[in-house]
Amino acid sequence: MNTRPEAPPPLSGLRIVEIGHFIAAPFATRILGDLGAEIIKIEPPDGDPVRGWGAQSNGASLWWSVHGRNKRSVAVDLKSPEGVEAVGRIIARSDALIENQRPGGLARLGFDRKRLQELRPGLVVAHVSGYGQTGPLRDRAAFGVIGEAIGGLRHLTDHAPGTTNLPPPRVGISIGDSVAGLYAAIGVLAGLLRRDGRTGSGGAEDGDINTVDVALTEAVLSLTEGIVTEYGALGLVRQPVGARIASAAPTSAYPSADGRWVIVAANSDLLFQRLTALIGREDLAVRPELQTNAGRLKHVDELDEAISAWSRRFDAGRLTELLAKADIPSTLIYTAAEIADDPQFRARGMVREVSDPLHGDLLHPGIVPHFPDSPGTIRCTGPEVGQDTAAVLAEIAGYSQDEIKLLYQKGVIA
Amino acid sequence: MNTRPEAPPPLSGLRIVEIGHFIAAPFATRILGDLGAEIIKIEPPDGDPVRGWGAQSNGASLWWSVHGRNKRSVAVDLKSPEGVEAVGRIIARSDALIENQRPGGLARLGFDRKRLQELRPGLVVAHVSGYGQTGPLRDRAAFGVIGEAIGGLRHLTDHAPGTTNLPPPRVGISIGDSVAGLYAAIGVLAGLLRRDGRTGSGGAEDGDINTVDVALTEAVLSLTEGIVTEYGALGLVRQPVGARIASAAPTSAYPSADGRWVIVAANSDLLFQRLTALIGREDLAVRPELQTNAGRLKHVDELDEAISAWSRRFDAGRLTELLAKADIPSTLIYTAAEIADDPQFRARGMVREVSDPLHGDLLHPGIVPHFPDSPGTIRCTGPEVGQDTAAVLAEIAGYSQDEIKLLYQKGVIA
């Protein structure tokens, strides 16, 4: 379809500074770096603590290889005025800044709004925090699990009330931080369009900085469908429903003989007919009260028992074959093992081999969103602390080799 | 801090066409519309089925008021050549198109890449689908619950293996679709920067369209931290850990006397000391093996029992007071009721009152990401089907009133 040579990735030519740690801000820069932006991560000389998280190999985190990829690491002591000066010079040559210090922390480091505007008129500045930069509760401790609970996600990720005494499970990945990072990425790109005068107004004309204020709680809240509206209008407090969907049946996870779970989504009249034939329960298919979704919802316990009684007779592999042959939407619930081997992920480069200087060949997840004409590459895996300090100070901040040497000697950079 | 009059929202001046349904593509356009882009939603004359989802009031969905907000609805029969012509004329005057038909569906409607490029050189086209536009499995049925299971989220959102026979709960909101929508929004904005020659290259020069290809499975996979890399390097298959965090203790959800759950994140040495003092278990604080996070992880069952025994003595309100006074990060797990009343959400406009023509005053979630200088507004709530058909055909597509009348008579538009 497209015969021109592969174009550079969509964000090449942008330079973005990250003064971040842990997950949210670094996730935003991972996504923007994957799309081709040059990312300069400012770290303290002992590095972002996230570098130690997750399973280790060769004494180093494997997650970091992914989380830090496509970034340059500049290690600077921001408690020293010379460190602040150096970072200021980098900001002056950049398009955007993403940070997740506590609210006010960036200003306390020496980069308040006025200073940022002097350094780089039109700079896009994205602040990521637990609760936002303003408001009475902005200074509360910001942990991902707390933000997810306040944003409404945790309550709804549970079995139906009364089913179990177990506490509601956490979404087993850093969902709140990641979603906040995605909103920060959206904010940065929208701010850049505005700065360039393409959209909105003001940014390009008066050179004022473009501020984006992302709260983890709010990023989560924005995904909660109609729950706030339904509560306000009807007093309805949405409750969790476990493996099912509140408004459709049958759809759930069903057990296999070999101890796995298989998702079956047979929640249309046609799919329900196919499923009852497959499991040899045509008696259900003809019962008048099960002809509609509303009726099936009322009898969902009975339906799920019938499907489970059937599913338990087969190993997961056989189950998914049978369901696929009957054209019923279904899948094994994937672990990392199935993800790594999935032919679709492999075909689209969404699981790919990458060479890491420390670890050798590794599997990485691919680049999302995918631009078929300019898919980008993983230019580097997570860098070592300060790996690019000297190069960035010379190329971008305009320091001489002697000045850089002196900053190393003073312990300002590492 | 900022004294200039409020600037227009960051994406004002952009026009984006949505040929979407259900959740993923419409969620992308909701976010872009919230930031000020003009969204034109193309729907069949009987409307997007998502309009009927969720709790109803006045015979209409409350979720739709949110999901459809800041959009104009144009109802067109795309099986008619005149309908295709009308939509083509709208696309010709737009910056981007977001769609989530099955792969190839947009081309079958008459809008293949070549035609889109003729209509609008440089157009950004975001395709959202279950598995992507290419690859051996692209045509599988794309349900949110299936994409979440294939992307690795579902397996990790569960109690630890062996804890219960219950199936792994679904994240109780449409997380896979929403995350895919966020990536589509990122792709559209990145594509627009590239089109304008600000970044990348090629787009602006040769007028080729900018294609973005977002898969639900891949959007989910991209959030899964290091699980694929850890599996590839170590054969490690990450397993769920319920309410806890695999790498830190104690942090979990604990029961209150009144049947609620409270998150306590006391997973640092200092916070653990504070918590043991608060719950009157100084004996734990001095035990040598509990001085480190690694040691606490080994004894996490014992710790969680001790904390639960204490937490069960108090109602949730009192619990969170006690924890806050002791400066231990914690929160009640919010339902929609607590969200609606939260002072921080209210102070930041993240829960706000909106007037809906059909429903009257409603609560809506706010606009994320927040631009303090140009926060935008909810210009309209979810429109009725075809509410803007005539206006858009006249203003944007250049049809005369007589031509529009004829299209209505023929049933091409509604």
Chai-1 contact restraints between the chains, C-beta under 6 A:
chainA,res_idxA,chainB,res_idxB,connection_type,confidence,min_distance_angstrom,max_distance_angstrom,comment,restraint_id
A,M1,B,R113,contact,1.0,0.0,6.0,A-B,restraint_1
A,A7,B,S201,contact,1.0,0.0,6.0,A-B,restraint_2
A,A7,B,G202,contact,1.0,0.0,6.0,A-B,restraint_3
A,P8,B,G200,contact,1.0,0.0,6.0,A-B,restraint_4
A,P8,B,S201,contact,1.0,0.0,6.0,A-B,restraint_5
A,P10,B,A190,contact,1.0,0.0,6.0,A-B,restraint_6
A,P10,B,R194,contact,1.0,0.0,6.0,A-B,restraint_7
A,P10,B,G200,contact,1.0,0.0,6.0,A-B,restraint_8
A,L11,B,A190,contact,1.0,0.0,6.0,A-B,restraint_9
A,L11,B,T199,contact,1.0,0.0,6.0,A-B,restraint_10
A,S12,B,T199,contact,1.0,0.0,6.0,A-B,restraint_11
A,S12,B,G200,contact,1.0,0.0,6.0,A-B,restraint_12
A,G13,B,T199,contact,1.0,0.0,6.0,A-B,restraint_13
A,L14,B,T199,contact,1.0,0.0,6.0,A-B,restraint_14
A,L35,B,A190,contact,1.0,0.0,6.0,A-B,restraint_15
A,G54,B,G226,contact,1.0,0.0,6.0,A-B,restraint_16
A,A55,B,E230,contact,1.0,0.0,6.0,A-B,restraint_17
A,A55,B,L236,contact,1.0,0.0,6.0,A-B,restraint_18
A,S57,B,A233,contact,1.0,0.0,6.0,A-B,restraint_19
A,L62,B,G226,contact,1.0,0.0,6.0,A-B,restraint_20
A,L62,B,T229,contact,1.0,0.0,6.0,A-B,restraint_21
A,L62,B,E230,contact,1.0,0.0,6.0,A-B,restraint_22
A,L62,B,A233,contact,1.0,0.0,6.0,A-B,restraint_23
A,W63,B,E225,contact,1.0,0.0,6.0,A-B,restraint_24
A,W63,B,G226,contact,1.0,0.0,6.0,A-B,restraint_25
A,S65,B,T229,contact,1.0,0.0,6.0,A-B,restraint_26
A,V66,B,G226,contact,1.0,0.0,6.0,A-B,restraint_27
A,V66,B,T229,contact,1.0,0.0,6.0,A-B,restraint_28
A,Y131,B,Q344,contact,1.0,0.0,6.0,A-B,restraint_29
A,G132,B,R348,contact,1.0,0.0,6.0,A-B,restraint_30
A,G135,B,Q344,contact,1.0,0.0,6.0,A-B,restraint_31
A,G135,B,A347,contact,1.0,0.0,6.0,A-B,restraint_32
A,G135,B,R348,contact,1.0,0.0,6.0,A-B,restraint_33
A,P136,B,P343,contact,1.0,0.0,6.0,A-B,restraint_34
A,P136,B,A347,contact,1.0,0.0,6.0,A-B,restraint_35
A,L137,B,Q344,contact,1.0,0.0,6.0,A-B,restraint_36
A,A141,B,P329,contact,1.0,0.0,6.0,A-B,restraint_37
A,F143,B,A265,contact,1.0,0.0,6.0,A-B,restraint_38
A,F143,B,P329,contact,1.0,0.0,6.0,A-B,restraint_39
A,V145,B,I263,contact,1.0,0.0,6.0,A-B,restraint_40
A,V145,B,A265,contact,1.0,0.0,6.0,A-B,restraint_41
A,I146,B,I263,contact,1.0,0.0,6.0,A-B,restraint_42
A,I146,B,P329,contact,1.0,0.0,6.0,A-B,restraint_43
A,I146,B,T331,contact,1.0,0.0,6.0,A-B,restraint_44
A,A149,B,I263,contact,1.0,0.0,6.0,A-B,restraint_45
A,A149,B,T331,contact,1.0,0.0,6.0,A-B,restraint_46
A,A149,B,I333,contact,1.0,0.0,6.0,A-B,restraint_47
A,I150,B,T331,contact,1.0,0.0,6.0,A-B,restraint_48
A,I150,B,Y334,contact,1.0,0.0,6.0,A-B,restraint_49
A,G152,B,Y334,contact,1.0,0.0,6.0,A-B,restraint_50
A,G152,B,I339,contact,1.0,0.0,6.0,A-B,restraint_51
A,R154,B,I333,contact,1.0,0.0,6.0,A-B,restraint_52
A,H155,B,I333,contact,1.0,0.0,6.0,A-B,restraint_53
A,H155,B,T335,contact,1.0,0.0,6.0,A-B,restraint_54
A,L156,B,G172,contact,1.0,0.0,6.0,A-B,restraint_55
A,L156,B,I173,contact,1.0,0.0,6.0,A-B,restraint_56
A,T157,B,P169,contact,1.0,0.0,6.0,A-B,restraint_57
A,T157,B,V171,contact,1.0,0.0,6.0,A-B,restraint_58
A,T157,B,G172,contact,1.0,0.0,6.0,A-B,restraint_59
A,D158,B,P169,contact,1.0,0.0,6.0,A-B,restraint_60
A,H159,B,L166,contact,1.0,0.0,6.0,A-B,restraint_61
A,H159,B,P169,contact,1.0,0.0,6.0,A-B,restraint_62
A,L166,B,H159,contact,1.0,0.0,6.0,A-B,restraint_63
A,P167,B,A243,contact,1.0,0.0,6.0,A-B,restraint_64
A,P167,B,A253,contact,1.0,0.0,6.0,A-B,restraint_65
A,P167,B,W261,contact,1.0,0.0,6.0,A-B,restraint_66
A,P168,B,A253,contact,1.0,0.0,6.0,A-B,restraint_67
A,P169,B,T157,contact,1.0,0.0,6.0,A-B,restraint_68
A,P169,B,D158,contact,1.0,0.0,6.0,A-B,restraint_69
A,P169,B,H159,contact,1.0,0.0,6.0,A-B,restraint_70
A,P169,B,G242,contact,1.0,0.0,6.0,A-B,restraint_71
A,P169,B,A243,contact,1.0,0.0,6.0,A-B,restraint_72
A,R170,B,A243,contact,1.0,0.0,6.0,A-B,restraint_73
A,V171,B,T157,contact,1.0,0.0,6.0,A-B,restraint_74
A,V171,B,V171,contact,1.0,0.0,6.0,A-B,restraint_75
A,G172,B,L156,contact,1.0,0.0,6.0,A-B,restraint_76
A,G172,B,T157,contact,1.0,0.0,6.0,A-B,restraint_77
A,G172,B,P240,contact,1.0,0.0,6.0,A-B,restraint_78
A,I173,B,L156,contact,1.0,0.0,6.0,A-B,restraint_79
A,I173,B,L223,contact,1.0,0.0,6.0,A-B,restraint_80
A,I173,B,T224,contact,1.0,0.0,6.0,A-B,restraint_81
A,I173,B,E225,contact,1.0,0.0,6.0,A-B,restraint_82
A,S178,B,L223,contact,1.0,0.0,6.0,A-B,restraint_83
A,L182,B,L182,contact,1.0,0.0,6.0,A-B,restraint_84
A,Y183,B,V368,contact,1.0,0.0,6.0,A-B,restraint_85
A,Y183,B,P369,contact,1.0,0.0,6.0,A-B,restraint_86
A,A185,B,I186,contact,1.0,0.0,6.0,A-B,restraint_87
A,I186,B,A185,contact,1.0,0.0,6.0,A-B,restraint_88
A,I186,B,I186,contact,1.0,0.0,6.0,A-B,restraint_89
A,G187,B,P369,contact,1.0,0.0,6.0,A-B,restraint_90
A,L189,B,L189,contact,1.0,0.0,6.0,A-B,restraint_91
A,A190,B,P10,contact,1.0,0.0,6.0,A-B,restraint_92
A,A190,B,L11,contact,1.0,0.0,6.0,A-B,restraint_93
A,A190,B,L35,contact,1.0,0.0,6.0,A-B,restraint_94
A,R194,B,P10,contact,1.0,0.0,6.0,A-B,restraint_95
A,D196,B,R198,contact,1.0,0.0,6.0,A-B,restraint_96
A,R198,B,D196,contact,1.0,0.0,6.0,A-B,restraint_97
A,T199,B,L11,contact,1.0,0.0,6.0,A-B,restraint_98
A,T199,B,S12,contact,1.0,0.0,6.0,A-B,restraint_99
A,T199,B,G13,contact,1.0,0.0,6.0,A-B,restraint_100
A,T199,B,L14,contact,1.0,0.0,6.0,A-B,restraint_101
A,G200,B,P8,contact,1.0,0.0,6.0,A-B,restraint_102
A,G200,B,P10,contact,1.0,0.0,6.0,A-B,restraint_103
A,G200,B,S12,contact,1.0,0.0,6.0,A-B,restraint_104
A,S201,B,A7,contact,1.0,0.0,6.0,A-B,restraint_105
A,S201,B,P8,contact,1.0,0.0,6.0,A-B,restraint_106
A,G202,B,A7,contact,1.0,0.0,6.0,A-B,restraint_107
A,T211,B,P372,contact,1.0,0.0,6.0,A-B,restraint_108
A,V212,B,P369,contact,1.0,0.0,6.0,A-B,restraint_109
A,V212,B,F371,contact,1.0,0.0,6.0,A-B,restraint_110
A,D213,B,H370,contact,1.0,0.0,6.0,A-B,restraint_111
A,D213,B,P372,contact,1.0,0.0,6.0,A-B,restraint_112
A,V214,B,P369,contact,1.0,0.0,6.0,A-B,restraint_113
A,E218,B,M350,contact,1.0,0.0,6.0,A-B,restraint_114
A,E218,B,V368,contact,1.0,0.0,6.0,A-B,restraint_115
A,A219,B,V368,contact,1.0,0.0,6.0,A-B,restraint_116
A,L221,B,P365,contact,1.0,0.0,6.0,A-B,restraint_117
A,S222,B,P365,contact,1.0,0.0,6.0,A-B,restraint_118
A,S222,B,V368,contact,1.0,0.0,6.0,A-B,restraint_119
A,L223,B,I173,contact,1.0,0.0,6.0,A-B,restraint_120
A,L223,B,S178,contact,1.0,0.0,6.0,A-B,restraint_121
A,T224,B,I173,contact,1.0,0.0,6.0,A-B,restraint_122
A,E225,B,W63,contact,1.0,0.0,6.0,A-B,restraint_123
A,E225,B,I173,contact,1.0,0.0,6.0,A-B,restraint_124
A,G226,B,G54,contact,1.0,0.0,6.0,A-B,restraint_125
A,G226,B,L62,contact,1.0,0.0,6.0,A-B,restraint_126
A,G226,B,W63,contact,1.0,0.0,6.0,A-B,restraint_127
A,G226,B,V66,contact,1.0,0.0,6.0,A-B,restraint_128
A,I227,B,A336,contact,1.0,0.0,6.0,A-B,restraint_129
A,V228,B,A336,contact,1.0,0.0,6.0,A-B,restraint_130
A,V228,B,I339,contact,1.0,0.0,6.0,A-B,restraint_131
A,V228,B,A340,contact,1.0,0.0,6.0,A-B,restraint_132
A,V228,B,V351,contact,1.0,0.0,6.0,A-B,restraint_133
A,V228,B,L363,contact,1.0,0.0,6.0,A-B,restraint_134
A,V228,B,P365,contact,1.0,0.0,6.0,A-B,restraint_135
A,T229,B,L62,contact,1.0,0.0,6.0,A-B,restraint_136
A,T229,B,S65,contact,1.0,0.0,6.0,A-B,restraint_137
A,T229,B,V66,contact,1.0,0.0,6.0,A-B,restraint_138
A,T229,B,L362,contact,1.0,0.0,6.0,A-B,restraint_139
A,T229,B,L363,contact,1.0,0.0,6.0,A-B,restraint_140
A,E230,B,A55,contact,1.0,0.0,6.0,A-B,restraint_141
A,E230,B,L62,contact,1.0,0.0,6.0,A-B,restraint_142
A,Y231,B,A336,contact,1.0,0.0,6.0,A-B,restraint_143
A,Y231,B,A337,contact,1.0,0.0,6.0,A-B,restraint_144
A,Y231,B,A340,contact,1.0,0.0,6.0,A-B,restraint_145
A,G232,B,L362,contact,1.0,0.0,6.0,A-B,restraint_146
A,G232,B,L363,contact,1.0,0.0,6.0,A-B,restraint_147
A,A233,B,S57,contact,1.0,0.0,6.0,A-B,restraint_148
A,A233,B,L62,contact,1.0,0.0,6.0,A-B,restraint_149
A,A233,B,L362,contact,1.0,0.0,6.0,A-B,restraint_150
A,L236,B,A55,contact,1.0,0.0,6.0,A-B,restraint_151
A,V237,B,T335,contact,1.0,0.0,6.0,A-B,restraint_152
A,V237,B,A336,contact,1.0,0.0,6.0,A-B,restraint_153
A,V237,B,A337,contact,1.0,0.0,6.0,A-B,restraint_154
A,R238,B,A336,contact,1.0,0.0,6.0,A-B,restraint_155
A,P240,B,G172,contact,1.0,0.0,6.0,A-B,restraint_156
A,G242,B,P169,contact,1.0,0.0,6.0,A-B,restraint_157
A,A243,B,P167,contact,1.0,0.0,6.0,A-B,restraint_158
A,A243,B,P169,contact,1.0,0.0,6.0,A-B,restraint_159
A,A243,B,R170,contact,1.0,0.0,6.0,A-B,restraint_160
A,A253,B,P167,contact,1.0,0.0,6.0,A-B,restraint_161
A,A253,B,P168,contact,1.0,0.0,6.0,A-B,restraint_162
A,W261,B,P167,contact,1.0,0.0,6.0,A-B,restraint_163
A,I263,B,V145,contact,1.0,0.0,6.0,A-B,restraint_164
A,I263,B,I146,contact,1.0,0.0,6.0,A-B,restraint_165
A,I263,B,A149,contact,1.0,0.0,6.0,A-B,restraint_166
A,A265,B,F143,contact,1.0,0.0,6.0,A-B,restraint_167
A,A265,B,V145,contact,1.0,0.0,6.0,A-B,restraint_168
A,P329,B,A141,contact,1.0,0.0,6.0,A-B,restraint_169
A,P329,B,F143,contact,1.0,0.0,6.0,A-B,restraint_170
A,P329,B,I146,contact,1.0,0.0,6.0,A-B,restraint_171
A,T331,B,I146,contact,1.0,0.0,6.0,A-B,restraint_172
A,T331,B,A149,contact,1.0,0.0,6.0,A-B,restraint_173
A,T331,B,I150,contact,1.0,0.0,6.0,A-B,restraint_174
A,I333,B,A149,contact,1.0,0.0,6.0,A-B,restraint_175
A,I333,B,R154,contact,1.0,0.0,6.0,A-B,restraint_176
A,I333,B,H155,contact,1.0,0.0,6.0,A-B,restraint_177
A,Y334,B,I150,contact,1.0,0.0,6.0,A-B,restraint_178
A,Y334,B,G152,contact,1.0,0.0,6.0,A-B,restraint_179
A,T335,B,H155,contact,1.0,0.0,6.0,A-B,restraint_180
A,T335,B,V237,contact,1.0,0.0,6.0,A-B,restraint_181
A,A336,B,I227,contact,1.0,0.0,6.0,A-B,restraint_182
A,A336,B,V228,contact,1.0,0.0,6.0,A-B,restraint_183
A,A336,B,Y231,contact,1.0,0.0,6.0,A-B,restraint_184
A,A336,B,V237,contact,1.0,0.0,6.0,A-B,restraint_185
A,A336,B,R238,contact,1.0,0.0,6.0,A-B,restraint_186
A,A337,B,V237,contact,1.0,0.0,6.0,A-B,restraint_187
A,I339,B,G152,contact,1.0,0.0,6.0,A-B,restraint_188
A,I339,B,V228,contact,1.0,0.0,6.0,A-B,restraint_189
A,A340,B,V228,contact,1.0,0.0,6.0,A-B,restraint_190
A,A340,B,Y231,contact,1.0,0.0,6.0,A-B,restraint_191
A,P343,B,P136,contact,1.0,0.0,6.0,A-B,restraint_192
A,Q344,B,Y131,contact,1.0,0.0,6.0,A-B,restraint_193
A,Q344,B,G135,contact,1.0,0.0,6.0,A-B,restraint_194
A,Q344,B,L137,contact,1.0,0.0,6.0,A-B,restraint_195
A,A347,B,G135,contact,1.0,0.0,6.0,A-B,restraint_196
A,A347,B,P136,contact,1.0,0.0,6.0,A-B,restraint_197
A,R348,B,G132,contact,1.0,0.0,6.0,A-B,restraint_198
A,R348,B,G135,contact,1.0,0.0,6.0,A-B,restraint_199
A,M350,B,E218,contact,1.0,0.0,6.0,A-B,restraint_200
A,V351,B,V228,contact,1.0,0.0,6.0,A-B,restraint_201
A,L362,B,T229,contact,1.0,0.0,6.0,A-B,restraint_202
A,L362,B,G232,contact,1.0,0.0,6.0,A-B,restraint_203
A,L362,B,A233,contact,1.0,0.0,6.0,A-B,restraint_204
A,L363,B,V228,contact,1.0,0.0,6.0,A-B,restraint_205
A,L363,B,T229,contact,1.0,0.0,6.0,A-B,restraint_206
A,L363,B,G232,contact,1.0,0.0,6.0,A-B,restraint_207
A,P365,B,L221,contact,1.0,0.0,6.0,A-B,restraint_208
A,P365,B,S222,contact,1.0,0.0,6.0,A-B,restraint_209
A,P365,B,V228,contact,1.0,0.0,6.0,A-B,restraint_210
A,V368,B,Y183,contact,1.0,0.0,6.0,A-B,restraint_211
A,V368,B,E218,contact,1.0,0.0,6.0,A-B,restraint_212
A,V368,B,A219,contact,1.0,0.0,6.0,A-B,restraint_213
A,V368,B,S222,contact,1.0,0.0,6.0,A-B,restraint_214
A,P369,B,Y183,contact,1.0,0.0,6.0,A-B,restraint_215
A,P369,B,G187,contact,1.0,0.0,6.0,A-B,restraint_216
A,P369,B,V212,contact,1.0,0.0,6.0,A-B,restraint_217
A,P369,B,V214,contact,1.0,0.0,6.0,A-B,restraint_218
A,H370,B,D213,contact,1.0,0.0,6.0,A-B,restraint_219
A,F371,B,V212,contact,1.0,0.0,6.0,A-B,restraint_220
A,P372,B,T211,contact,1.0,0.0,6.0,A-B,restraint_221
A,P372,B,D213,contact,1.0,0.0,6.0,A-B,restraint_222
